[in-house]
Structures are given as structure tokens and as C-alpha cells.
């Protein structure tokens, strides 16, 4: 049986990082891509765009990327928002994922 190595003297790689930085590795503000998937129906992209504007008033809809599923039943929509805080991103994810037209948010 091998002996366990001693713990690092500093208490670990994140011990010296302030608590606020440990919660999020994202530096704010920054451009943040979010992938949203739903059935390919009229209005899906419009709904996603409206929600993006709620959380990022400067959201540029011309940056939206669309990708259909192989069978054409689903649509992947990538939006890139300006993330200003973890709270903003959490609420944006919550709002998108609870919308009835949205199946998955990544």
C-alpha cells in the first residue's frame, strides 16, 4: 500500500484564490455563448432573441447561429450575450430552460 502524499503547503491550488473568484472562472464583462435547443417551430428564434434582449439590452441578433438536427425536427440556436455577472447568467439560463419551446440549454 502506497502512503498518501502530504497535502500542499498552501492548502491546495484554490486556497490562495479569493472566494468570489472561486465561484466563477468567467471574467466580467465578457462575451458568453449559450446554446439553446428546441423543436424547429415558428417563433423559436424570436422567443430566444427576446429573452436574450431582456438580459443583455445590447444583444446583437445578427450574431445568432442556427443549426438544424440531422432529421430537421430540432433547431440549435447559439446566442452570444455580454455576461456581466454570475447572477445574470444564472437567471438567463433559468428563463431559457423554463420556456415551453426550449428543450435544452447548454
N, C-alpha and C positions, 0 to 999 in steps of 0.2 A: 504494500500500500504506500503510495507516494504521500509525503507530507504536503499540506496546503502551503502555498506561498504566503508570506506575510502581506497584510493589506498595504496599499501605497501610503507613504508618509503623509501626503496631503489629504487623505480621506477619499480619494477616488478622482476620476477625471472631471467630474462636475462639481466637486466640493468648492472649488475656487470661483465658480461662476455664480453671479448674483441670482437669487431666486426668480426674479422676473424674467431673466434670460433663459432659465431652465424650462420655464413653461412654454416658450415659443422659440424656435430656431429661425423664425422669419424676422427680418428687419423691416420695420415700418417707416414710412410707406413703401410699398413695393408692388409691382405688377404680379398678380397671382392668377394662374389659370385654374378653372374649375370645369370639370366635365359633367354634363348633365345628360341623362338618357331617358327617353320616353318613347311611347308609340308614335309612329310618324302620322300625326294628325294635324289638321289645320289649326293654327293658333299656338302650337307648342313653342316655336321660336319667339313669337310675340310675348307670350307669358314670361318666358325666361328673361327676355330683354327688359320687360317692365320690372321684374324683381331685381335684376342687376342694377337698374337705374335707382331703385329705392335705396340701395346700399352704397352705390357709387354714382353720384349725380353726373360725374364726368365720363361715365361709361361710354365707350365708342362702339356702337353696334356694328360698325364696318369691320371690326376685328373678329367677329363671330366665325367659328369654323364648324362646318357641318359634315357629318359622316353617316351615311346610311348603313344599316346592317346588311349582311350578305343577302338575306331574303327580302329586304326592303320594308319589313314590318316596323323596325325601330329606327330612331334617329339619335345620333350622338351630337350634342351641341357643346362646343368648348367656348366658354366666355373667359375673358381676361379682365379682372377688376383690379382697381387700385386698393390694395388692402391697407387699412390704416390702424387696425388693432385686431387682437385675437377675438375680442367680443364681436366686432363687426363680422368677421369671417364665420364665427360660430352661429350667429343669428342668420346670416345669409344661407349657410348650409341647412339650418333648421327650416327656414322658409321654403327653400327649394325642395327639400326632401319631403315636406308635408303637403306639397301641392299635388292634387289628384292626377295631374297629367304627367308627373315626373315619377319614374320608376327607380332610378339610381342617381346618386350624386357622388362624384369622386374628386 
